[in-house]
Amino acid sequence: MPARAPDLHQQTDPTVHPIDPACVRADALHDLVRDVYTTSDQMSETLADRYPDPQALAAEIADVCRRPGALFLVAEAGSRPVGYLVVKPRLQARLRHTADLQIGVHSARRGQGIGRRLLDEALRRVEREGVLEIVYLMVRADNRSALELYAASGFERLATLQRDIRFDGRHFDGVLMRRIVGPLAGQTAP
C-alpha cells in the first residue's frame, strides 16, 4: 500500500528552518506556493508570472540565497511545507542594506500562528546576522490580520498607496511598511 501524504489540516506543530538551495524539494514547495497564490487574492502578481514551474522557483531560491543577508524559511508539518517566508535583499548598491519580505501560509493552515512563527524566526535571524538595516513589505489595506501581525512584530506603516493593486477589475489600496532591523534602530531621521 502506498504511503499517504500527511493531512495538512492536522494540527501538528510545524518546524521552521532555512531552505538549503542545494537540497530544495522544488515540487513540494511549488505546490505550497501554488496554493498560496490560488487561494488568496492578496498577492500582487500571478503564479504564472512569478513561478510558472518548480524550476523557476528553485532558480529564484538559489538566486536569493546567494545575496548577503538573504533568508528563505519554510515551515514544515511532517515532511510537507505549510508556510514560507522570504527576505530578499535589494541588489542596487545604495539599497543593499534593505530587503523586501514576502510570506505565505497554506490555505488549510492559516490562522494557526504559522505566519507569526515564520516572521518571528526571520526577524530574529536577520537581526542576529546584522547585514540588513531595513526590511520592507507591501500588504493590501483590507488585509487586517496581516496588518495586525506586522504591527505587532514592530513594522511601521509608511504610506498608503491608493488604488495601487488591481485584481479582477477592482482596485485596492496597498500599505507600505518597514521594520528597522539593524544599526539604524534607535536613530532618528535627519
Number of C-alpha atoms within 10 A of each C-alpha: 3 4 5 6 9 12 12 17 13 10 10 12 13 18 16 21 16 17 18 13 18 9 8 14 15 18 14 15 20 21 17 21 24 19 18 23 22 14 13 11 13 17 19 15 13 13 17 10 8 12 18 13 16 18 13 14 19 21 14 14 22 17 13 21 21 12 14 16 23 22 25 23 20 25 25 19 20 15 12 19 23 31 27 27 22 23 26 24 26 19 14 9 7 8 13 18 20 23 22 16 19 16 21 22 25 24 18 15 16 14 11 12 13 24 23 17 15 25 23 12 16 22 19 12 15 20 17 12 14 13 18 25 20 22 22 21 18 20 21 22 17 13 12 11 10 16 20 11 15 20 15 11 14 14 20 16 17 11 12 16 15 12 12 13 18 11 12 6 6 8 12 16 16 20 20 18 20 22 19 20 24 19 13 12 11 8 8 6 5 3
